[in-house]
Amino acid sequence: MRKLRPIAILAIAIAAFAYADAAAQQNSSMEIKLPLGITRDLWEYYVPKDNPVTPEKVELGRELFFDKRLSADGTVSCATCHDPKLAFTDGKRVAEGIGGRLGVRNTPTLLNAMFNSGQFWDGRAGSLEEQAKMPLTNPDEMGSQTHEQVVARVAVDQQYSKQFKQAFGKPVTIDLIAKAIATYERTLVAGNSPVDRYLAGDLDALSESARNGMILFRGKARCTVCHTFNQSFPFLSDMNYRNTGVAVKAKDFDRFARRAMDLSRVDSQVKLDSIANEEGAHSLGRFLVTGIALDIGAFKVPSLRNVELTAPYFHDGSAATLEDVVKFYLKGGMDNPNRDWQLEPIDLTESEQHDLVEFLKALTSNEAKRMAESAASNPAR
């Protein structure tokens, strides 16, 4: 028999590897049962073509999500800050990571996070995949470590290695870890709230107070200026970044804002990175991503779905209750040179404020409550 040349052997190996990868990607798509209010077309639009959802990826991602071995000292998992019992938040003012180290921003929910225009409060990650990699090496979140160290700890587990081959047709890499976690997160879809049922024709789904609150939300209270009420994109957010004045409460905000204004006139990423690493600069928000003066103190407009379950509120966790949030906006936020021009004081009676809060509570989905009640535990491995 004629021997194959090394280059031919290499070509066959590459072809076989590519075939295995394609086969893994073509695993039967997982049939996600979507709740009322979120259409399949919308959900599918936000699933990236290079990372289709399959049962194998979802299960692998779920196990990784709850695995504390991803952190440097084995004490913190993704679920530490995104606890299913708390609607995938942590219930704390700011995130608390490895060794009890405090972050600088409130932990956002992962429910419906797949529909965000950007991840994190400042949108610095463009996808769930990109976001999943960042906490792994953050010293205040999962510890001072490299992605290579994370991969090594995962790859040494024979069961994980087998699962990666089944899900992706490839060995463990940091990109595949991120893809698996992101795939699991795309199953965290929550709709079917009283508001959804009301809009679908169940006129008894909302109390009279909540119905009055919905009218206020869409009218006098002007909430839809930022929290768009649109059934084709039903997340009650325009997904923009706005300065409402919350950042003004941060220590030294004025000083940082003046420096940021100066930096915005200089086209230098190096200078932007230098201020980003200074203690307290986090209050500059979206500016640290774009370098644009209008983004100083601006943060993402969050979805209001399931907001009843995700206290405390704002990017700094400074509002303890929904009532506090409403009162903050009644005065038009907090004044500063970059405050969003569409914010203005609003006059609501105590009764109207109550109705508005009742409407916000009616955005809580059955799925979110069920997930909280039957929260998954960290799998034994």
N, C-alpha and C positions, 0 to 999 in steps of 0.2 A: 504493500500500500504506500502511495506517495505521501510523504510527510508535508503537512501544512507549514508554510512559512510563518514566522512570528507575526508579520503584519496581518496575515489572513486570520490567524488565531485571535488577534486583538480585535479585528473587525467583527468576527463572530461573537466574541464576548460582549462587545458594545451593543450589537444587535439584540442579543439575548437579554442584556440588562435593560435596554430600552423597551423591549417587549414586556418584561416583567413590570416595569414602571407603568406602562400603558395599561396593562391588565389590572394593576392595583387601582389606577385612577378610574377605570371603568367598572369597578365594583358597583353592584346594584345601588342606585341612589337611595338614600334613606327617605322614607315617606314621613315628612314632618307634618304632624297634625297642627294646623295653624288655627289660632283662636279667632273668634268673631272680631272684625275690625281690621284685621291684617290679611291682605289678599296674597294668594300664592304668587301671582306675578310680581308683586312688590318684594316678597321675600327672595324669590329666585334672582331678581335683578341685583340684589346685594350679596349674592354668593359669588365669589370670584371664580373665573373660569379655570384658573390654575389650582384651585383647591376645592373641588366639589365635595359635597357632604356625603359621607358614606357611614354605615353603621360601625365599621372598624375604626375609622378616625374619631367618631364621636366617643366611643368607649375608651380609646387610648387617650384622647384629650381630657375626658372626665377623670381618669385615674391620675394623669399628670397634674390636673388642676388641684386635686386634693392631696398631692404628695409633698410632704414637707422636705423630702430629700432634695428638692430643687433649690432650697436655700443653702447658704454657706455652712450653717451649723445644724441644719436639720430640724429647725423649730418653726419655720414659717412656710406656708403654702399660699397659692393664689387665693384659696378659700379663707385664709386668715383675715384678709381685708374684705373679701367678697363672699360673705357668709350667706348661704341659702336661707338660713333662718331669719335673716334681716334683709330680705329682698336683694341679696348679693351686694350688700354694703357692710359696714362694720358698726354702724350706730354711734361712731365717735366723731368728735369735732374735726380732728385731722387724723390721717392714717397713722397707725402704729405698726412698725415693722420689727425687724430682727433686733433682739436685745432690748426691746421696749423703746427703740428710737422713734421719735416723732417726725412725721413728715410735715409738710407746710400747707397741704390742701386736703379738703374733705374727700372721702372715697366715693366716687360715683357708682351708681348701680350698673350691673352688667345686663340687666333685663332690657331687651331691645337695643343693646349697644351696637349691634351689627348695622343699625340704620344711621348711626352717627356720621356726620360729615368728616369728623376727625376724632381721635381718641385723646383722652386727658382733657382737663379743663382748658388748656391752651391749644389743643388740637395739634400737638407736635408729632403725633403718630397718625399716619394716613390710613391705617388699616388695623384690624384686630391682630393680624399676624405681626405687624411691626410693634404694636403695643405690647404683645405678650413677651417679647424679648427684653424690654427695657427694665422692668422691675428685677429681673434675675441678677443684674449686675449693679443695681443701685444700692449703695451702702446703707441707706436708711430704710430700704424695703427688704430685699432678700439677701443683702450682704455684699461685702467686697469680694468679688470672685469674677472669673472670666467665663465666657460662654463655653470655652473648651472644658473647663472644670465641670460645668453643669452637664455637658454631653457625656463626659467620662463617667459620671455617677449614674446616669441613666443607662448608658450602653453596657455597663457591667452587669446589669440585671438581665438575666437570660429571657425572662418573660417579656420584658419591655422590648428587647431585641427582636423577639419573635413577632410581637405586635406591630413594630415598625415595618417589618418585612411584609406582614399581611396588609397593613394599611397603605403603605407607600411603595413597597417593592424595593426598599432601600434601607441601609443601616441608619442609625441615629445621627442626626445633625441638628444644630440649633434651629435652622430654618424649619425642619420637619417637626421639632418640638413645638415651635410657634404655630405651625399650621394645624397640628392636632388640637392644641388648646383653643385656637380660634374656631375650629370646627365645632367643638363642644359648645362654645359660647354662642354660636349661631342657632343652637337649639333653645336658648334661653329667651324665648319669645312669649310675651305676655299681652293679651288683649282681653276680650270678653268682659269688659267692665260694665257696670250699670249704664254708663253713657253710651257704650256701643250697642247695648240691647235696646236702649231708648231710641237711638237713631235708626235701628233696624226695624222699629215698629212696635216695640213693647212699651206702651205709654205708662205702664205701672212700674217700670224699672227705676225711675227717679222719683224721689220725694218732691213735694212742692217746693221745699227750700232749695234743693239741688237744681230744680228747673229754673227757679228765679236766679240762682247763681250762674247758670249757664247763660242766661240772657245778659246778666251783668258782665260776665267774662267776655262776651262777644260785642258788648256795646259800651255802656257807661264806664266800666272799669278799664277799658282799653288794653286788656291783657293780650289780645290777639296781635297787637303791634309786634310783639316778639314771639309769643307762643301761638303760632299759626294754627287755626282750627280748620283742618282740611282733611276730608275723609279719604282723599287719594294718597295723602302722606300723613297718617293719623297719629303723630307723635307730639303734637302741641309744642312745636319748636320750629323756628325758622333755620336752626342749625348755624346761625351766625354767631359772631363774637361781639359782645357789647359791654360798654362801660356803664354800669349802673351806680357806681360810687362805692360799692362794697370794699374795693381795694384801698380806698382812702383811709380806712380805719387801721391799716397796717402801719407799723412803726416805720418812720423815715420814708413814707411813700412820696411826699412832696419832693424830697431830695433826689430820690431815684427817678421820679418823673421828669425833673429838670434835666438830669443827666441823660435820660433816655431821649428827651427832645433834642438835645445836642447831638447825640449819636445818630439820630434819624437823618441828620443832615450830612452824615459822612457814610460813604459806601464802603463799609469795612466790617466783614463778618468777624474778624479777629476782635475788634473792639466790642462788638455785640456779645461775643462769647465771654469776654472778660467781665462784663457787668453781670452776665447771667450766673456766674459762679460766686458772686458776692452774697453774703448772708442778707436776706431781706429783699433781694431783687425779685423774688417770686411774685411779689405783688404787681409787677409790671405786666403779668399775664401774657396775652397773645403777642405783645410787642417782642418778647424774647424769641418768638418764632419768625416773625416777619420783618422786624426792624422798622416798621411803619409807625409814624407818630400817632395816627388815629387809633392804633391798637394798644396804646399805653393804658393799662388798667382794665383791659377788656378780657372777658372770659366767655366761654361757650354758653349759649342759651340752652339749658337742659330740657329734656323732654319732661312733661308733667305727668306722664302715665305712671301710676303706682307711687305718686309722690307722697301719699299718706304713709307709706312704709319706709321712707328713706331719710327721715330726720337724723341729724340736724341739716340745715339747708345753707345754700350759697357755697362758693368755692372754698370759703374759710370756715364753714360750719358755724357761723356766728348767729344764725337764726334757729332757735330751738324748736319752734312750732310753726305750723302753717299760718296761724294768726299773726305771728311775728313777721312772717314774710309779707303778708297783706299790708300790715301797718307800715312796713318799710317802703312799699311802693305807693302808699297813699300820699306820702310826702314827696314823691318824685325821686326816690333814691337819695343819694348823697351828692351834694354839689362838688364839682371839680372841673377844671378846664376841658377835660376830655369826655365828660358825661354824655351819654347818648342823647342826641338832640330831640328824640321822640319821647323821652321821659318827661312827664309833667305831673304836678300834684293832682290828686283825685279826691273828690269829696264823697265818701260813702258813709252811710249811717251804720251804727253797730249792727242792726238787723241785716243790712246789705252785706257787711263784712262776714257775718255768720253764714249767709246764703252762699257767698263766694267760696268759703272754705268747704261747705257741704258739697258743692260741685266738684271741687278738687278731690275730695275723698271719693266721689263717685267715679273717678278715673282709675280706681284700684281694680285690678283684674282678678277673676276667680283663679286663674293659673298662678298668679303671684302669691295669693294666699295659700293655695294648695302646696306650692313649692316650699313656702315657709313652714307649713305645718308638717310636711313629710320630708324635711331637708335631708339630703344625702349625707352620709357619714364618710369620713376618710376611709377608703377601702383598705382592708388588711392585705398586705403584700408580703 
